Amino acid sequence: MISYADLYDSASFEAKKMIVSQLIRRVEVYRGYQIHVDFNFDLAQYLENSDELAC
């Protein structure tokens, strides 16, 4: 079974842009290299489950 990382790595540039546009809603860049990213999904849910996957 192919992983999402492998799928992304083998995708064309246009397909990569489409994938990223589905994951990220908005990116704001501020002075001093500060960046704010709004995702189209709840990142906290994935981070909470990452502890369970690591075991």
N, C-alpha and C positions, 0 to 999 in steps of 0.2 A: 504494500500500500504506500502510495506517495504522500509525503508530508506537505503541509502548507508551505514550509520553507523551501522545499525542493521545487514545488510548483511555481512559487514566486521567482526563484532563481532562474528557472528555465523559460519564464514568460517574456514576451516582447516588451519593449519600453511602454507601448500604448496599453498593454494589458496590466503592467505594473501600476501605471497611473490610475487605471480603473479600479484596481484592487485597493489602493491607498485611499481613493476618493470614497469608497464604501466604508472604510474603517475610521476615517478622520472627518469630522464635521467642519472644524475651523482651526486655523493656526494664527496666533497673534504674536508678533515680534516687537519687543520693546527695546529702548536704549539699554546699553550695558549687557547686551546679548541675552536678555531674559526672554523666554519663550513660554507661551501658554497654548496647550493643545487640548481641544475639545473632541473627544472620541464619540462615535456613534453607538458605543456599547459601554457597559458598566465595567471599567477596568478593575475596580475593587473586587468584584466577583471572581475574576480570574486570579487576582493576587491572593485572595483568601484560599482558593483551591490549590494554589501552587505548593503550599506546605504539605498538603495531602499527597500530591503527586511525587514529591521529592522522597517520600518514605519508601 
